[in-house]
């Protein structure tokens, strides 16, 4: 039974065979009054997709269609939808539902709602499992669907919806702006956004990387300083320098965290948005004592932050560094394999959906 009851997508059936994608139909949740159906035109390939399908973050409901950096056209809107019209180009990020009534949701903290629904691999109240953007369509609640500014192309906008928001939100909440010195650790898919946003917000950016060959990229993205963390005693010249660090790396388990902490000003924060498969390295309470620093983490961002981020990108012409791949079984396989190997500068977007799924609108 085709759309509107089902969508068609590229799914993984076995986490041990996580690079094998098969094209098949899957059930969509029942359509409700604030829902929007999106015919997908592009979808970013996120590290979360890889961690999910290969079991790095544990078991996933199978079969699963991943992808939570979705761009497409609204083809159906519920009767109570106010912000989107049929034909609008829209985006859907890593969250697709919440109760919108709890104290967190009412405080614009819906990304921390106890009943939050992830864009893929989560259960709706009716039992349907949410499926992501490597597919023909997605059915999303209005609150988690966003109009895309006209001057941001779909392939560049897509990665902003997860990686972009995941870095933008903590930068804003931690106070990135003029007069602030911000460290960005890890120059990958997340880290490149960290530099872009921190610079666009007016902060002085210090890129911290174990890959000295990425120095030129870091400076082109907007960093004013590049710190090679492979050098002996690399942290010493930067003691008490940074207001906070945004850790975007996927290898924190290999870090000597006390070195990173030492670069922070008094009461500075080491904030994690890179979530590797491995646990954090052992740390002692006294590692925080020399400057009274803190360690924390966050989960994506909220709706006002998403809107503000897209406005910032539009006004300042912020462009993510993206390579496109045509969606197909082979294209999905190539994309996730290369993300796993960190063989990308710095994001992938799957495109050319019409060739696989037809026009759809």
Secondary structure per residue as TSV (DSSP state, phi and psi in degrees):
chain	resnum	aa	ss	phi	psi
A	1	X	-	360.0	117.2
A	2	X	-	-80.2	-178.6
A	3	X	T	-50.3	137.7
A	4	X	T	-93.7	3.4
A	5	X	S	-83.0	-30.3
A	6	X	E	-134.5	164.8
A	7	X	E	-120.3	168.2
A	8	X	E	-118.6	134.0
A	9	X	E	-153.9	177.3
A	10	X	E	-97.7	115.2
A	11	X	E	-119.3	156.3
A	12	X	E	-107.6	133.6
A	13	X	-	-102.8	-17.4
A	14	X	-	-146.8	122.0
A	15	X	G	-66.9	-18.8
A	16	X	G	-79.6	-16.3
A	17	X	G	-122.6	55.3
A	18	X	T	-74.2	-8.8
A	19	X	T	-97.5	2.6
A	20	X	-	-97.3	109.2
A	21	X	E	-105.9	138.3
A	22	X	E	-125.0	137.4
A	23	X	E	-83.8	122.7
A	24	X	E	-158.1	166.1
A	25	X	E	-82.8	152.9
A	26	X	E	-144.3	159.0
A	27	X	E	-76.3	138.0
A	28	X	-	-95.3	150.9
A	29	X	-	-62.8	158.1
A	30	X	-	-58.9	141.5
A	31	X	-	-76.8	130.4
A	32	X	-	-120.2	174.9
A	33	X	T	-68.2	-22.0
A	34	X	T	-109.5	17.0
A	35	X	E	-86.7	155.9
A	36	X	E	-132.1	129.4
A	37	X	E	-94.1	131.6
A	38	X	E	-119.0	124.3
A	39	X	E	-84.6	115.0
A	40	X	E	-79.8	136.1
A	41	X	E	-113.5	-21.2
A	42	X	E	-160.0	151.6
A	43	X	E	-151.4	128.8
A	44	X	E	-70.1	154.0
A	45	X	E	-106.5	114.2
A	46	X	-	-105.4	151.6
A	47	X	H	-56.1	-30.7
A	48	X	H	-60.1	-35.4
A	49	X	H	-59.7	-44.1
A	50	X	H	-68.0	-47.3
A	51	X	H	-58.0	-32.4
A	52	X	H	-75.9	-49.4
A	53	X	H	-76.2	-24.9
A	54	X	T	-95.1	2.6
A	55	X	T	83.8	4.6
A	56	X	T	-59.6	-32.7
A	57	X	T	-101.8	17.1
A	58	X	-	102.7	-173.3
A	59	X	-	-66.3	145.7
A	60	X	-	-124.6	150.8
A	61	X	-	-69.0	125.6
A	62	X	S	-113.9	149.2
A	63	X	S	-70.8	155.7
A	64	X	B	-133.9	140.4
A	65	X	-	-110.3	114.3
A	66	X	-	-93.1	-174.5
A	67	X	-	110.5	112.4
A	68	X	-	-135.9	36.8
A	69	X	-	-131.6	72.6
A	70	X	E	-102.2	130.6
A	71	X	E	-125.3	136.0
A	72	X	E	-170.3	-164.6
A	73	X	E	-113.2	134.0
A	74	X	E	-68.4	122.5
A	75	X	E	-112.5	-11.5
A	76	X	E	-156.4	136.1
A	77	X	E	-129.4	142.7
A	78	X	-	-69.8	163.3
A	79	X	T	-67.9	-19.5
A	80	X	T	-101.1	6.4
A	81	X	-	-75.0	130.5
A	82	X	-	-112.4	-23.6
A	83	X	S	-102.6	-11.9
A	84	X	-	-130.7	140.8
A	85	X	-	-118.7	156.1
A	86	X	T	-55.9	132.8
A	87	X	T	100.2	-18.1
A	88	X	-	-65.2	143.9
A	89	X	E	-85.6	124.7
A	90	X	E	-134.1	165.7
A	91	X	E	-130.8	152.0
A	92	X	E	-132.4	130.2
A	93	X	-	-99.1	-145.5
A	94	X	S	-83.2	-7.9
A	95	X	E	-121.7	138.5
A	96	X	E	-126.9	-3.5
A	97	X	E	-162.1	158.5
A	98	X	-	-166.0	167.2
A	99	X	-	-75.1	-23.2
A	100	X	S	60.9	14.8
A	101	X	-	-124.1	-16.9
A	102	X	S	-75.1	171.0
A	103	X	H	-63.9	-32.5
A	104	X	H	-66.7	-47.9
A	105	X	H	-61.1	-41.0
A	106	X	H	-67.9	-19.2
A	107	X	T	-99.4	20.5
A	108	X	T	58.5	38.1
A	109	X	-	-122.1	39.0
A	110	X	G	-63.2	-20.8
A	111	X	G	-70.3	-8.0
A	112	X	G	-115.6	18.4
A	113	X	-	-64.3	131.8
A	114	X	T	-59.8	-21.6
A	115	X	T	-108.4	23.8
A	116	X	-	-59.4	145.5
A	117	X	E	-118.6	120.1
A	118	X	E	-71.4	156.0
A	119	X	S	-66.1	-27.6
A	120	X	S	-139.4	151.3
A	121	X	S	78.0	14.5
A	122	X	-	-117.4	158.6
A	123	X	B	-100.2	127.1
A	124	X	-	-76.7	163.0
A	125	X	T	-54.7	-30.3
A	126	X	T	-82.7	-2.5
A	127	X	S	99.5	-13.4
A	128	X	-	-62.3	138.8
A	129	X	B	-90.6	128.6
A	130	X	-	-65.9	141.6
A	131	X	-	-127.7	149.5
A	132	X	-	-95.5	-154.9
A	133	X	S	-95.2	4.5
A	134	X	S	-81.8	52.8
A	135	X	B	-151.9	171.6
A	136	X	S	-73.1	-38.7
A	137	X	E	-141.7	158.8
A	138	X	E	-139.1	144.2
A	139	X	E	-110.4	117.4
A	140	X	E	-130.9	149.8
A	141	X	E	-71.4	144.2
A	142	X	G	-52.5	-39.1
A	143	X	G	-64.0	-23.2
A	144	X	G	-110.3	21.2
A	145	X	E	-122.3	132.7
A	146	X	E	-130.1	135.4
A	147	X	E	-69.2	138.9
A	148	X	-	-99.3	127.8
A	149	X	-	-55.9	143.8
A	150	X	T	-61.2	-29.3
A	151	X	T	-90.9	10.3
A	152	X	S	-112.2	117.1
A	153	X	-	-66.8	156.1
A	154	X	H	-61.4	-40.9
A	155	X	H	-68.5	-28.1
A	156	X	H	-84.8	-32.6
A	157	X	H	-70.0	-36.2
A	158	X	H	-52.5	-53.6
A	159	X	G	-65.5	-18.1
A	160	X	G	-65.8	-24.3
A	161	X	G	-74.5	-20.1
A	162	X	T	-121.3	-66.2
A	163	X	H	-58.8	-39.9
A	164	X	H	-63.1	-52.7
A	165	X	H	-65.8	-37.5
A	166	X	H	-60.5	-30.8
A	167	X	H	-93.9	-37.8
A	168	X	H	-61.9	-46.6
A	169	X	H	-57.5	-53.8
A	170	X	H	-67.0	-32.1
A	171	X	H	-58.9	-45.6
A	172	X	H	-67.7	-45.5
A	173	X	H	-66.3	-28.6
A	174	X	T	-89.1	-2.1
A	175	X	T	94.5	24.0
A	176	X	-	-59.0	132.2
A	177	X	S	172.1	-173.7
A	178	X	T	-54.5	136.3
A	179	X	T	87.9	-8.3
A	180	X	-	-100.3	142.4
A	181	X	E	-108.0	118.4
A	182	X	E	-120.0	128.6
A	183	X	E	-94.8	133.8
A	184	X	E	-116.0	114.6
A	185	X	E	-97.5	128.6
A	186	X	-	90.4	112.6
A	187	X	-	-105.7	77.9
A	188	X	S	-128.0	-148.0
A	189	X	H	-60.9	-43.8
A	190	X	H	-74.0	-47.3
A	191	X	H	-61.2	-36.7
A	192	X	H	-64.9	-35.2
A	193	X	H	-69.2	-37.6
A	194	X	H	-56.7	-44.4
A	195	X	H	-66.4	-46.9
A	196	X	H	-55.6	-50.0
A	197	X	H	-69.7	-45.4
A	198	X	H	-59.1	-42.1
A	199	X	H	-66.5	-42.6
A	200	X	H	-63.9	-29.7
A	201	X	T	-80.5	-8.4
A	202	X	T	99.8	7.0
A	203	X	-	-79.4	160.3
A	204	X	E	-89.9	118.2
A	205	X	E	-103.3	130.5
A	206	X	E	-111.6	111.8
A	207	X	E	-85.2	128.1
A	208	X	E	-118.6	116.2
A	209	X	E	-145.9	149.3
A	210	X	S	-91.3	6.4
A	211	X	-	-116.7	90.9
A	212	X	G	-61.5	-20.9
A	213	X	G	-71.2	-6.0
A	214	X	G	-96.9	6.1
A	215	X	H	-58.0	-47.7
A	216	X	H	-60.6	-41.1
A	217	X	H	-61.1	-45.0
A	218	X	H	-58.8	-42.4
A	219	X	H	-70.0	-37.5
A	220	X	H	-65.5	-33.0
A	221	X	H	-73.7	-20.5
A	222	X	T	130.1	0.0
A	223	X	-	-69.8	144.9
A	224	X	S	-94.0	-20.5
A	225	X	E	-138.6	148.2
A	226	X	E	-127.0	125.5
A	227	X	E	-114.9	121.3
A	228	X	E	-88.7	105.9
A	229	X	T	-77.9	1.3
A	230	X	T	-83.7	-17.1
A	231	X	S	-72.9	145.8
A	232	X	T	-62.2	135.3
A	233	X	T	55.9	34.1
A	234	X	T	-57.8	-30.9
A	235	X	T	-81.1	-21.9
A	236	X	G	-57.9	-43.0
A	237	X	G	-66.2	-11.8
A	238	X	G	-113.3	19.5
A	239	X	T	-57.4	133.6
A	240	X	T	56.6	37.8
A	241	X	-	-101.3	-42.1
A	242	X	E	-95.6	137.9
A	243	X	E	-68.5	-40.5
A	244	X	E	-160.8	164.1
A	245	X	E	-118.9	134.0
A	246	X	E	-103.7	110.7
A	247	X	E	-90.3	109.3
A	248	X	-	-104.5	5.7
A	249	X	-	-77.4	155.9
A	250	X	S	-107.5	17.0
A	251	X	-	-136.2	36.1
A	252	X	G	-61.8	-25.0
A	253	X	G	-63.9	-15.2
A	254	X	G	-95.7	-2.7
A	255	X	-	-81.9	149.3
A	256	X	-	-92.4	94.9
A	257	X	H	-62.7	-30.1
A	258	X	H	-61.1	-30.5
A	259	X	H	-64.2	-44.3
A	260	X	H	-66.7	-43.4
A	261	X	H	-58.0	-34.9
A	262	X	H	-66.5	-19.8
A	263	X	T	-81.9	-8.5
A	264	X	E	-84.5	145.7
A	265	X	E	-66.7	169.6
A	266	X	E	-56.8	130.3
A	267	X	E	66.6	20.1
A	268	X	E	-69.3	168.8
A	269	X	E	-124.4	135.5
A	270	X	E	-103.4	104.2
A	271	X	E	-109.9	128.0
A	272	X	E	-101.6	129.0
A	273	X	-	-123.7	-13.8
A	274	X	-	-83.3	124.2
A	275	X	-	-115.5	88.6
A	276	X	-	-73.0	168.8
A	277	X	S	-69.8	-28.3
A	278	X	S	-88.6	152.9
A	279	X	-	-69.8	162.6
A	280	X	-	-62.3	153.1
A	281	X	-	-66.4	158.4
A	282	X	-	-62.1	131.7
A	283	X	-	-132.3	153.2
A	284	X	-	-107.5	154.2
A	285	X	G	-57.4	-35.9
A	286	X	G	-70.3	-11.9
A	287	X	G	-65.4	-22.4
A	288	X	G	-90.5	-11.9
A	289	X	T	-72.4	-36.1
A	290	X	T	-58.0	-28.6
A	291	X	T	-133.2	10.3
A	292	X	T	61.1	36.3
A	293	X	-	-81.9	171.2
A	294	X	E	-128.1	159.0
A	295	X	E	-127.3	141.6
A	296	X	E	-156.7	-173.3
A	297	X	E	-156.9	170.9
A	298	X	-	-150.3	167.2
A	299	X	-	-124.3	113.2
A	300	X	S	41.6	-125.9
A	301	X	-	-167.9	-177.1
A	302	X	-	-103.7	178.7
A	303	X	H	-63.7	-47.5
A	304	X	H	-58.2	-36.0
A	305	X	H	-69.0	-38.0
A	306	X	H	-61.9	-45.4
A	307	X	H	-63.7	-43.9
A	308	X	H	-64.9	-38.7
A	309	X	H	-63.3	-45.2
A	310	X	H	-65.0	-37.0
A	311	X	H	-64.7	-41.6
A	312	X	H	-62.4	-45.6
A	313	X	H	-61.4	-39.3
A	314	X	H	-68.0	-47.4
A	315	X	H	-71.1	-36.5
A	316	X	H	-101.1	5.8
A	317	X	T	57.0	42.4
A	318	X	-	-72.6	126.6
A	319	X	-	-123.8	119.2
A	320	X	-	-69.9	153.8
A	321	X	-	-93.1	111.2
A	322	X	E	-130.0	139.9
A	323	X	E	-113.2	135.2
A	324	X	E	-99.7	148.5
A	325	X	E	-136.2	134.0
A	326	X	E	-66.2	132.3
A	327	X	-	-69.8	134.2
A	328	X	S	-175.7	175.3
A	329	X	H	-59.1	-44.2
A	330	X	H	-71.6	-38.1
A	331	X	H	-63.8	-42.7
A	332	X	H	-63.2	-42.7
A	333	X	H	-60.1	-48.1
A	334	X	H	-61.5	-42.2
A	335	X	H	-65.2	-48.8
A	336	X	H	-69.9	-34.0
A	337	X	H	-63.2	-42.8
A	338	X	H	-73.0	-34.1
A	339	X	H	-63.4	-43.2
A	340	X	H	-59.5	-37.2
A	341	X	T	-86.4	0.2
A	342	X	T	58.3	36.5
A	343	X	-	-98.1	60.8
A	344	X	S	-161.2	139.9
A	345	X	S	-126.9	96.7
A	346	X	S	-132.9	-6.4
A	347	X	E	-140.9	153.1
A	348	X	E	-104.9	145.1
A	349	X	E	-128.8	127.8
A	350	X	E	-79.2	133.5
A	351	X	E	-136.9	-175.3
A	352	X	-	62.0	46.0
A	353	X	T	-66.4	-32.6
A	354	X	H	-60.1	-30.8
A	355	X	H	-65.5	-27.2
A	356	X	H	-97.7	-32.3
A	357	X	H	-120.5	1.6
A	358	X	-	79.7	-177.4
A	359	X	-	-70.5	-44.3
A	360	X	-	67.4	0.1
A	361	X	-	-161.4	360.0
